[in-house]
Amino acid sequence: MYDIAIIGSGPAGMTAGIYARRAGYSVAMFEMGVPGGQAATTDFIENFPGFPGGISGSELMMKFYEQATTFGAEMIFERVTEVDVKNRVKTVTTTTANGPRTYEAKVIILAMGAHPKMLRVPNEGKFRGRGVSYCATCDGFFFKDKDVCVVGGGDVAVEEALYLTKMCNSVTLFHRRDELRANKRSQALAFENEKLHIEWDTVVTELLGDDKLGQVVTKNVKTEEEKTWDFPGCFIFVGYDPNDDVMPAEVDCDDHGYVLAGEDMATNVPGVYAIGDLRVKNVRQIASAVGDAGVVMHDIERYFREEYKA
């Protein structure tokens, strides 16, 4: 039995673990892979306070992890298969090499984050891992000195395109609008980079190749002109979908699967909270995820006082 079980160990989940342990609660954080979530795959972060020279995503997330575990939060590296919130005491079921395992907790914090959206164009699934990627820092090395393309126009797309220019011969950015949505600093760096070319008003309609990606078919949304490009690598950054595979049915979500939680991070189910990229919100950044985790403990302490007289 734990006081608090945190599902997910991205910036929000690990920060919640830090706050919960400092408040004296027993904490289990569940992670099926590497701590840090999407942030851990980001090449360079310069908008998180405390690091004036910037820091790599993996290094920053390792600092989060070390701080949470130093305070005594227990990291459980098992895949969660079910979260049951029907009763006063909630349960988390995982899968292990020795079969299912069940943990109990008085409070559940949902912090599963989100994952990259797919374009849903022909052959995208076929070439995933064979030229199609959703993580430049993970796969950019495989395209050293080659011409590649990036799809998207937000912060992540532009920042990952800039990262790819460090190793690729050239990077072509396809954006469906006539202006970028990325922050002004990233835009300025993109416009100044001679290795980065932007194709405006352009969408990808098909991916071609044999065993691996070889060509990318695009269409101009204004002129309807179609064009086929030779690219062995296509990096897709067109937003995210919530990681809702183990979302309890009792928890209210919007039509896209994001959790409806108030500014206190409380869901409609007593003792269940949602923080970070998983909940309905306008901004999804490391700083906002950390902020959610700082706020959530205020209502959790109220819940313990009222429900458990703690």
N, C-alpha and C positions, 0 to 999 in steps of 0.2 A: 504493500500500500504506500503510495506516494501522496504528498499533498497536492502536487501539480505535475501533470504530464504535458509536455510540449511536443506537438507533432511537427517536426521540421526543425532544422538547425541552420537557417539562413541568418542574416543580420537581425531580423526581428526575433526569431526563436532563441538565439544565443543571448541577446540582450535581455530578453525576458528571464532567461535562466540566471543571469547575473543579478538582476533585481530581486528575483524570488529568493535566491539563496541569501542575499544580504538581508532580506526580511525574515530569514530564519525558517523558510519552508523547505521541505524535502522535494527535490526536483529530478525528474527523468526527462531527458531530451531524446527523441527518437529520430534517427537518421539512417537512411538506407544506403547512402553513398558517402560523399565527402562533405564535411561541414562547410557551410558558406553559401550554398545555393548558387543562384545565377551570379552573385557578386564575386564568387571565387573564380569564375571563368573570365572576369573582366581584366584586360591587360593592365590598364593604368587608371587610377582613381585620383583626381585632384580636387574634388569638391566635397570631400569629407573632412570636417574640421580636425585640426591637430597634426596635419601632415602637409606643411607648406610646400614641400618639394614633390608631393604626390606619393603614391604607394601602389604597388600591384594589388589586384583584388585578392589573390591567393594569400599574400602576406598579411593583408588587413584582416581577412577572415580567420587566419591562424591566430592572430592576436585576440580576436573575439573568443575563439575556442579555448585558448590558454587561460583567458580571464575567467570564463564561465566555469571551467573545470577546476581552476585554482580555488574558486569560491566553494566548490563542492557539488556543482551540478553534475549529475551522472549522465554520460552520453551512452546510449544504447544503439549499437549499430545493427539494427534488424529492420526488415521491411514490415511496415504496418499494413495489416490486411483488413482490419475492422476497428472502428471506434464506436463504442456503444454508450450513448448518453441518456438512455431512457430512465435510469434510476439515479438516486442521490449519489451513490458511488458509481463512477464511470469506469469502463474497462477499455483497455487497448490490447488488441490481439496482434501478434506478430508471427512471422514464419521464420524458423531457424532450421539448421541442418538436422536437428533432432525432433522437428515437428513444431506445431503451433505452441505459442507461449502467451499467457495472459497476464496483464498487469492491471492493478487497480489504482485509481486516483480520485481525489475529491474534486479536483478542478481540471478541466481540459483547456489548453490553449492551442487553437488551430493556427499553425504557422507554416503551412505546406508550400506557400509561394505560388509561382506560376512558371509555365514553360513556353518556349517560343512557338508562335503560330506557324502553321504551314501555309504555303501559297495555295495548295490544293490544285495544282496544275498537272497535266499528264506527265507521268514518269518521275514525279518528285520522290515518291516513296522508293521507287526502284533504284534511284541514284543516291539516296541518302547514305552517306559514308563512302560513296564512290564518286565524289565530286560535288555533291550537295551537302552543305554544312550549315549549322545554326550557331557556330562558335568559332570566331576567327582565331582567338587565342589558343583554342584546342587544335585546330587543323591548318592554320595558316602556313606552318612550316612545310607542309607537304606540297605547297605551290610556290616554293622559292624560285624567283626569277621567271615566273610565268604570268600570263595575263589572266586576271580573274574579274568577276563582277560581284557586286553587292546589291541587294534589293531592299529598299526602304528609304526613309528620309528623316527618321527621328534621331534622338540622341545616340542610341545604341548603334544604329546603322552607320551613322557618320563616324562615330568614334572607332568602330571596328574597321571601317574602310580606311581610316587614317592609319590604324595599326598595320593593316595589310600592305600599305605602301612601303613599310620598312623592309619587306622581304620580297614582295612581288614586283614584277617588271612594270605592270600598270594595273590600275583598279578603275573599273567603270561602275558608277553608281546609277542604278535605275530607280527613278522616283516618279510616282504616278501624278504628282502635282507639279506646279511651276515654281514652287519655293519650298525650301527645307523646313521641317518642324523642329530641327535640333536647336540646342542652345546657341547663342550668338558666337561664343568663343569657338565652339567646334565648327560652326559654319565658316568663320574667318580662316581657320586652319585648313579647312577643306578647299576653299577657294584659292588659297595661296599654294597648295600642294600641286606641283607640276605632274606628279604621277597619278593624280586622281582626276578623273573626267566624269562629269555628271550628264546623264541623258534625262532631260525633263519630260514630263507628261507621258511617261513610258511605263508599261506594265509587262511582266513576263507572262507569256501565254502557254509555253510548252518547253520541255527539256528533252534534248535528243542525245543519242549515243548508243553504243553497243553494251559492253559490260560496264563502262564508265561514262560519265558525262562528257560530251564532246561539243555540243552546241546549245545555245540558248535562243529561243524565239521570242521576240518582243513585238509590241504593238503600241503605236503612238495614239493616245486616247483622243487627241484633237484631230489629227490628220488621217487616222486609221491606217497609217503606213505600217506594214509588217517588215521585220528585218531578222535575219539569222546571224548570230554572232558565234565565233569560235572561242569557247571558254571551257577549260578543263575543270574550273572551280566556280561555284556559285554559292555565295553566302547570303542567307535569308534572314532579315531582321524586320518583320512587319507586325510586331506586337507580341502579346502573350495571352495564353489561356490559363485559367486557374488549375492548380493541381488538386482536383476534387475527387480523385478515385476513391478515397476512403471517407468522403464527406458524409456525416450522419444524415439520414433522411429527415430527421427532426429539425435540423438547422435551416433557417430560411436563407435562400440565396436569390440573386437576381436571375434574369433570363440567360445570362452568360456563365452562371455558375459561381460568381463572386459572392462572398458571404455578406449579408446585410447585418452590419454591426454599428452601434452608435459610436459617439466620440469617446465613450468609456470602454469601447471595444467589446461590450457585452452583446451576445447574440440573443435570440428569443428563448434559448434554453438556459435555465439557471445553472450557473457553474461552468458554462462553456463560453469561451472568448475567441475572437479572431483578430489577428494582427498581421501587419505587413502586406505584401502584394496580394494576398488571398482575399482581402476584404474590399468592398466597394469603396473607392476613393479616387480622387482626381490626380494625385501625384504618387508615383511609385519610384522612390529613390532609397538609397541606403539610409540617408538621414531621416526620411519619413518613417521607414520601418523601425529604426531605433526609437523614434519618438513614440510610435504606437506601443512599443514594449515598455517604455517608461510610464506611459499613461495607464496601461492595463492593470498594473499592480494596485493602483488606488482602489479600483472597484473590486478586485479580487480580495483585498483585505477587508472591505465592507462585507463581501459575501461570507468570508470565514467568520467574521464577528456575528453575523445574523444567523448563519446556518449551523455553525459549529461552536458558537459562543467562544471563539478563540480571540 
